[in-house]
């Protein structure tokens, strides 16, 4: 996926905004509990004990109370809060990878900050702090830098907590290797704990586990190429990330699965030699599945691939290709598409 250029904010601006950021965090735990719609969900519910300290991508992060004003960066984080019924906590969303799924459309419509995103790219620190958040929830570690939404240390000094989707942690000690659905469900549970919404998280995980268990993996030994982006050199799903996890659940053998990474560059020569039975096309607003098909079919070399000759394409929306609440639905969709192919 192409990188977009973020807004750069001088440190002096951060300092000038520190009082505003701290003021936005001034509510005490009692006020947060009273405002939280999930704080008393169920007579037997055990609420989160604050302060809550977590190790997040190797960074110690402490929450003194349930976050009330959240900036989300990337679709995966925005959709996580919507799925947990926490859309009203979002005061700014940014860097969305596409429209929300139909299942979350009503929740998104009730969240003005999602309906009208803060920025199409990574927002700058000035824009983020101007919303007086008490949490910035990022899909990638690279979203939280001095040239992006602000580095984690500086934001912490200003009273703004940060949390990165654990599936996106890059340090070897923190990165899931490989990513599994248990890791995805663990993030749901952890976010539920952060927001004192453990009941909602448990219900969501239970529902997703049941849905995942209902899918019978294909047993024909079919191979697949997960084609995300790129023209001269394709960028594909490798062996330890969300694409591999999803293909495993569908019953597809990843032709780039021996690459020990989440994503990787993969030459067309390698793809042609592997000659996958099917090609999974990531449908992105900036690089659609239709554009990828045109590229594959117009190139004489790739046009010889079996999957291209036979039109054996499966599609997945970009937001479902990264770890999050849409992965299980992606498994269901791909399994249905695969069953519908004439093989």
C-alpha positions in Angstrom: 0.0 0.0 0.0 1.4 3.4 -1.0 2.5 5.7 1.9 0.9 9.1 2.1 2.8 12.1 3.4 1.8 13.1 6.9 1.7 16.6 8.4 4.8 17.6 10.3 4.4 19.6 13.5 7.3 21.4 15.3 7.9 20.4 18.9 7.1 24.0 19.9 3.5 23.5 18.7 3.2 20.3 20.7 4.3 22.2 23.8 1.8 25.0 23.1 -1.0 22.5 22.9 -0.1 20.5 25.9 -2.5 22.3 28.3 -5.4 21.6 25.9 -4.5 18.0 25.7 -4.2 17.6 29.4 -7.5 19.5 30.0 -9.2 16.9 27.8 -8.0 14.2 30.2 -9.2 15.9 33.3 -12.2 13.7 34.0 -11.7 11.4 37.0 -12.5 7.7 37.1 -15.9 8.3 38.7 -17.0 10.6 35.8 -15.8 8.1 33.2 -17.7 5.3 34.9 -20.8 7.3 34.9 -20.5 8.3 31.3 -19.6 4.8 30.0 -22.6 3.0 28.4 -20.8 -0.4 29.0 -19.6 0.2 32.6 -22.6 -1.7 34.1 -23.3 -4.2 31.3 -24.6 -7.2 33.1 -25.3 -7.7 36.8 -22.3 -10.1 37.1 -19.9 -8.1 35.1 -16.5 -7.3 36.6 -15.4 -3.9 35.6 -11.8 -3.0 34.6 -9.6 -2.1 37.6 -7.9 1.2 36.9 -5.1 2.2 36.6 -4.6 -0.5 33.9 -1.0 -0.9 32.7 -0.3 -2.9 29.5 2.8 -3.8 27.5 1.9 -2.6 24.0 4.5 -3.3 21.3 7.2 -3.1 24.0 5.9 0.3 25.4 4.4 0.4 28.8 1.0 2.1 28.5 -1.2 3.1 31.5 -4.9 3.9 31.4 -6.2 5.8 34.5 -9.8 5.4 33.4 -11.9 4.3 30.4 -10.9 6.5 27.4 -13.7 8.9 26.5 -12.1 10.9 23.6 -10.3 8.7 21.1 -8.5 9.4 17.8 -8.4 6.3 15.6 -5.9 5.8 12.8 -6.6 3.1 10.1 -9.8 1.3 9.4 -8.9 -1.6 11.7 -8.9 0.5 14.8 -12.0 2.5 13.9 -14.0 -0.6 13.1 -12.8 -2.3 16.3 -14.5 0.5 18.4 -17.6 0.5 16.2 -18.0 -3.3 16.6 -17.7 -2.9 20.4 -20.4 -0.2 20.4 -17.9 2.5 21.3 -18.3 4.7 18.3 -19.4 7.6 20.5 -15.9 7.7 22.0 -14.3 8.5 18.6 -13.6 12.2 18.3 -11.5 11.8 15.2 -10.8 9.1 12.6 -8.1 9.1 10.0 -6.3 7.1 7.3 -9.3 5.0 6.6 -8.7 2.3 4.0 -12.3 2.1 2.6 -15.9 2.2 3.6 -17.0 0.3 6.7 -18.8 -3.0 6.1 -22.6 -3.1 5.9 -22.7 -4.7 9.4 -21.2 -1.5 10.9 -22.9 1.0 8.6 -25.4 2.1 11.2 -22.8 2.4 14.0 -20.6 4.5 11.6 -23.6 6.7 10.7 -24.1 7.4 14.4 -20.4 8.5 14.8 -19.9 11.9 13.2 -16.1 11.6 13.4 -16.2 8.5 11.3 -18.7 9.8 8.8 -16.4 12.8 8.3 -12.8 11.7 8.9 -10.2 14.0 10.3 -7.7 13.2 7.5 -7.4 10.9 4.5 -3.8 10.3 5.5 -1.9 10.1 8.8 -2.9 13.2 10.7 -0.3 15.6 12.1 0.2 16.0 15.9 -1.4 19.5 15.8 -4.6 18.2 14.3 -4.7 15.3 16.8 -4.0 17.3 19.9 -6.6 19.9 18.8 -9.2 17.3 19.4 -8.1 16.9 23.0 -8.0 13.1 23.0 -7.1 10.9 25.9 -6.1 8.1 23.6 -4.7 7.7 20.1 -5.4 4.1 18.8 -3.2 3.4 15.8 -3.3 0.5 13.4 0.5 0.7 12.6 3.4 1.7 14.8 4.5 4.0 12.0 1.4 6.1 12.6 2.9 7.3 15.9 6.0 9.2 15.0 7.2 12.8 15.3 6.4 13.3 11.6 3.0 11.7 12.1 0.4 11.8 14.9 3.1 12.4 17.4 5.6 10.0 19.0 4.4 7.9 21.9 6.8 9.3 24.5 5.8 12.9 23.7 2.1 12.2 23.6 2.4 10.4 27.0 4.0 13.5 28.5 1.1 15.5 27.3 -1.4 13.1 29.0 -2.4 11.3 25.8 -2.2 7.5 26.0 -1.4 5.5 22.9 -2.2 2.0 21.8 -1.1 0.2 18.6 -2.9 -2.9 17.2 -0.7 -5.7 18.7 -0.8 -7.5 15.3 1.2 -4.6 13.9 4.0 -4.7 16.4 7.3 -5.0 14.7 9.8 -5.9 17.4 10.5 -9.6 17.4 9.5 -9.9 21.1 6.1 -8.4 20.4 5.2 -9.3 16.8 2.8 -12.3 16.5 4.8 -15.0 14.6 2.7 -16.2 13.0 -0.5 -14.2 13.5 -3.4 -16.4 14.5 -7.1 -15.8 15.1 -6.4 -16.2 18.8 -4.2 -13.1 18.5 -7.0 -11.2 16.8 -9.5 -12.2 19.5 -6.9 -11.3 22.2 -6.8 -7.7 20.8 -10.6 -7.5 21.0 -10.5 -8.7 24.6 -7.7 -6.2 25.5 -9.5 -3.3 23.9 -12.6 -4.3 25.8 -10.6 -4.2 29.0 -9.1 -0.8 28.2 -12.6 0.6 27.7 -14.3 -1.2 30.5 -16.3 -3.1 27.8 -15.3 -6.6 28.5 -18.8 -8.0 28.2 -19.2 -6.5 24.7 -15.7 -7.9 23.8 -16.6 -11.4 25.0 -19.8 -11.4 23.1 -18.0 -10.3 19.9 -15.3 -12.9 20.3 -17.8 -15.6 20.9 -19.8 -14.7 17.8 -16.6 -14.6 15.7 -15.4 -17.9 17.0 -18.8 -19.5 16.1 -18.7 -18.0 12.7 -15.1 -19.1 12.1 -16.0 -22.7 13.2 -18.8 -22.8 10.7 -16.4 -22.6 7.8 -15.1 -25.9 6.5 -11.6 -25.4 4.9 -11.3 -26.5 1.3 -9.5 -29.9 1.2 -8.4 -30.0 -2.5 -4.9 -28.7 -1.9 -5.5 -25.6 -4.0 -2.7 -23.0 -4.2 -3.2 -19.2 -4.1 -1.4 -15.9 -4.6 -2.5 -13.0 -2.4 -2.0 -10.0 -4.6 -2.2 -6.8 -2.7 -0.5 -4.1 -4.8 2.3 -3.3 -7.2 2.7 -3.3 -11.0 6.2 -4.2 -12.1 6.8 -5.9 -8.7 3.8 -7.3 -6.9 3.4 -6.9 -3.2 1.8 -10.1 -1.8 0.8 -11.7 1.4 3.6 -13.7 3.0 3.8 -16.5 5.6 3.1 -15.0 9.0 0.5 -12.2 8.7 -3.2 -11.8 8.2 -3.3 -13.1 4.6 -1.6 -16.3 5.6 -4.0 -16.7 8.6 -7.0 -16.1 6.4 -5.8 -18.5 3.6 -5.1 -21.2 6.2 -8.7 -20.9 7.4 -10.1 -21.1 3.9 -7.9 -24.1 3.0 -5.6 -22.4 0.5 -1.9 -23.0 0.2 0.0 -19.7 0.0 2.6 -19.8 -2.8 4.6 -17.1 -0.9 4.1 -18.8 2.4 7.7 -19.7 2.9 8.6 -16.0 3.2 9.0 -15.3 6.9 7.2 -11.9 6.9 3.7 -10.5 6.9 4.0 -9.1 3.4 6.7 -9.3 0.8 7.8 -8.3 -2.7 7.3 -11.2 -5.1 8.5 -11.1 -8.7 6.1 -12.0 -11.5 8.6 -14.6 -12.6 8.1 -16.3 -9.2 4.3 -16.0 -9.5 4.3 -17.5 -13.0 6.5 -20.4 -11.9 4.3 -21.1 -8.9 1.2 -20.9 -11.2 -1.4 -20.7 -8.4 -4.8 -22.3 -8.8 -6.5 -19.0 -7.7 -5.5 -15.4 -7.1 -6.8 -13.4 -4.2 -7.1 -9.8 -5.2 -7.1 -7.1 -2.6 -9.8 -4.5 -3.6 -8.5 -1.1 -2.6 -9.9 2.4 -3.5 -6.5 3.3 -4.8 -5.8 0.0 -6.6 -9.0 -1.9 -7.3 -9.4 -5.6 -8.1 -10.6 -4.6 -11.6 -7.3 -2.8 -12.2 -5.4 -5.8 -11.0 -7.3 -8.1 -13.4 -6.7 -5.8 -16.3 -3.0 -5.7 -15.4 -2.8 -9.5 -15.2 -4.7 -10.2 -18.4 -3.0 -7.5 -20.5 0.5 -8.7 -19.7 1.4 -11.7 -22.1 3.5 -13.3 -19.4 1.0 -13.3 -16.5 -1.9 -14.0 -18.9 -0.4 -17.5 -19.3 -1.0 -18.3 -15.6 -3.8 -20.8 -15.1 -5.7 -18.7 -12.7 -5.7 -15.8 -15.1 -6.6 -17.9 -18.2 -9.5 -19.4 -16.2 -10.6 -16.2 -14.5 -10.1 -17.8 -11.0 -10.2 -14.6 -8.9 -11.2 -14.1 -5.4 -11.6 -10.6 -3.9 -11.2 -9.2 -0.5 -11.6 -5.5 0.6 -8.4 -3.9 1.8 -9.6 -3.2 5.4 -10.3 -7.0 5.8 -6.8 -7.8 4.8 -5.3 -6.4 8.0 -5.8 -7.9 11.4 -9.1 -6.9 12.9 -12.7 -7.5 13.3 -13.3 -8.1 9.6 -10.9 -11.1 9.2 -13.6 -13.7 10.1 -16.0 -12.2 7.5 -13.2 -12.4 5.0 -12.8 -16.1 5.6 -16.5 -16.6 5.1 -16.6 -14.5 1.9 -13.5 -16.2 0.4 -14.8 -19.6 1.2 -18.1 -18.8 -0.6 -16.3 -17.4 -3.6 -14.0 -20.4 -3.8 -17.0 -22.7 -3.7 -18.5 -20.8 -6.6 -15.5 -21.2 -8.9 -15.6 -23.9 -11.6 -12.5 -25.9 -10.7 
